[in-house]
Amino acid sequence: MKNILEKTEVRLIQFFSYVGILIYLILKGHGLMSVVFAHLIFMVVCGVIYLRQDFLLLFLSPLLVIIIPIQNSQIKKYLKRFKQNTPSEAVIILGQSDYFKFEGWIKANFVKDEIESLVKYLETKGQEFSFYPNANIEEVEEIMSNKDIREVYFFGHGNSHMFQLSADNIIYYCEFNDFKKYRKEYVHQVHCGSSHGKSLVDYVVPEKNRDKCFLFRKTINSFDIKNEFKRRLNNIKKINKNKHDK
């Protein structure tokens, strides 16, 4: 009996417990509505446990279908204030939405507040920057090879090992495993990360600068992004204040 329990997957036990509850409700005459309600409760709990963010996105999808296109339109209008597709000291490569893909309607690459927090940070630093909202893989290669570009932000969806340029275009950071060719002073992976493996920061940034790069080894959200840029902004303000006081 002990060996059987050790071999049995926990999810299978949970599933048959759920089926047992449904059968119990039916046999006890609780009615169809009670069975449906128990089923929905089980689906929600399993969705939150096993699917997490994807479940939440699907649950909120009727609202997101309206909100995401509006947000993207506002971001496109906002970006017109700044240089685009021009090599600069700092370059921001943005993930792209594809409305011919399901993900394009329910999963935003970023929100306007996040972009604004980055712009405020860069402007406070007095740094020249340019956005690349529609870069292809070849342009990313050119950006990474350009020695005049010292700092690169990858802004959208990804993990420690890759960046989702668009629904059909994935950039694998290991493709830039040539420190001399692709060296950057700083690289910022403004997206989710994973706890193991090499990041682009590890490949192309000098070791002394790596702790100054934006890199989270976990799943992050909009709050995390804005909070990190706010923290960096406050550090700059403190440094400037100390210089002024001297």
N, C-alpha and C positions, 0 to 999 in steps of 0.2 A: 504493500500500500504506500509506503514511504517513497519507494522508487517511482511509482506512478505519479505521485504529487510533485516530485522533483522534476520529472520530465514534462509535466503539463504546463503550458504557457499561461501566464497570469491572465492575459486577455481572453483566453478561452474560458477560464473559470468565470471571469466577469460576464462573458457573453451568455453562458448557460445559466448563470444566476439571474440575468435579465430575462431570459426566456422563461425561467421558472416563475418569476414574479408575474409575468403576463399570463401564464397558465393558471396560476393561483387566483388572479383577479377574475379570470373567466369562469373558473369552477365555483368561485364564491358568489358569482352573480352580481359583480360590481358594475357590469354594463360596459358597453363599447367605449364610452367617453373616458372611463377610468383607465382602460387599456391604452387608448391613444395618448392620454396624458402621461402615463408611465413611460411609454415609448419615447415621447418627446423629451422627457426629463433625461432618459438614458442617452439619447442622441446628443443633447446639449453638453452633458457631462463628458462624454467620450470625445466630442468635438473639441472641447476646451483642453482636455488632457493630451490628446494625440495630435491634433491639428493646430492648436493654438492660434497663431496670427492668421493663418489661412482660413480657419473656421470663422474667426471674427470678421474678416473681410467679406466672406461669403454671406454671413448673417446680415451685414450692413450694406450689402451690394445694391439694394434699391436706392439708397441715399447716395452711395458713391458714384453711381452712374450719372448723377446730376452734378455732384460736387467736383469730381476729378476734372471733367472738361472745362468747367468754370475756372478752377485753380490753374490749369495749364494755360488757359487763355490769359489770365492775369499775370502769370510768370513771364509769358512771351512778351507781353506789353512792357513789363517792368525791365526786362533785359535789354530793351531797345535804348535804355539810358547809358549803356556801357559798351565798351569795345567788344566786338565779337570776331572770332575766327582770325585773330591777329596774334602772332607770337609776342608774348610779354614776359616780364620777369616772373609773374605767376599766371598760371593757366588753370581754368576750371572746366573740366570735361563733364558734361551733364548726360545722364542716362536719358533715353528717348522713349516716349510712349508710342505704341502702335495700336490704333483704334480698330485694326482688322484682327487683333488678337484679344481673347477674353481678358487676359491680364491687364491690358491697357485701360479697361473700363472699371476695374475694381482695385487696382494696386498702383497708387501714385508713386512716382520715383522720388518726389520731394514735394514740399509745400512752400508757398511763397515766404512764410515766416523764416524758414530755414535759410533760404537764399539771402534774405535781408540781413539775417544775423551774420552770415559770412561776409557780405559786402561791408557792413558796418565795421567789422573786425579788420578787413583789408584796408579800408579807407583810414581808419585810425592809425594803422601802421604806416600809412603814407606809401603804400605799395602799388606799383603799376600792375594791373591785372586785365585779363580778357576771358570771356566766356566762349566755350565751344559747345553750342547746344545741339548740333547735328553732325558731330564728327563721325567719320567711319574708321575702320580699323587701320587703314593706310595713314590717315591723318594722325591717329594716336601714335603710330610708329614714328612719324615725323616729329611730333611734339616731344616724345621721349628721347629722340636722337639729337634734338636741337640744344646745343650747349648754352645758348643765350637764355633759355627757359630754365630757371633755377628751382622752381617750385611748381608742383602739379597737384591739383585736387581732383579726385574721382568721386563724383557726387551722384548717388542713385542707389541701386541695389547690387548686392554682391556678397562675397564672404572674404576671408583672409587671402584666398588663392585666386579669386577671379572677380571681374566686374561685368555687369550686364549692360553693355552699351545700348542694346535694343533687344527686343524679344528674340530676334534671330541671330544676334551678334554678341558673342561672349568673348571677352578678353581674359586670357589666362596669364596671370602675372609671371609664371615661370618662363614665358616666352621672352621676358626681358632679363634673363639671367646672364647678363654681360655688364659687369659694373663699369668698365671703362667706356663702353659705348653709350649706356643709358644713365649714367650717373646724374643724380639730382641732389641738390642741397636738402630738399625736403619733399616728401610725398605724403599726401593725406588721403586715406581711404575712408571717405565720409559715407560709410555704409556698414552693414553688419559684418561681423567677423566670426572666426571660429577659434577654438582654444588651442589648436595644434597646427603645425606646418608653417611653411615660409610665406610671408607676405611680400608685396612689392617693396615695401619699406626695407625689408631684409635684403632684397636683391640689389637695390640701386642707391640707397642712402648711406652715407658714411656713418659708422657706428656711433660716433660722438653726437650725431644729430637725431638719432632714431627715437629717443624718448621725447623729442619735441614734435613729432609727427602725430597727426590725428589717426589713431588706430585703436579700435575697440575689438577685443577678442571675445565678443559675445553678440547676441542679437540686441540691436538698439532701436530706438524710436525717435520721433521728432523732438520730444522733450530732451533726450540725451544729447542730440546734435546742438540744439539751441543753448542748452546749459553749458556745453563744452566751449562753444564760441564766446559765450558770455564770460566764462571763467578766464579765457585767454585775453579777452578785451579788458577785463578788470586788472589783469596782470600788467598790461601795457600802460594803463592809466596810472597804476601805482609807480611804475618805473619812471614815467614822465613827470609825475608829481615829485618824486624824490630828486630828480635832476633839477627841477625848478626850485625846490627848497634849498638846494646847495648853491 
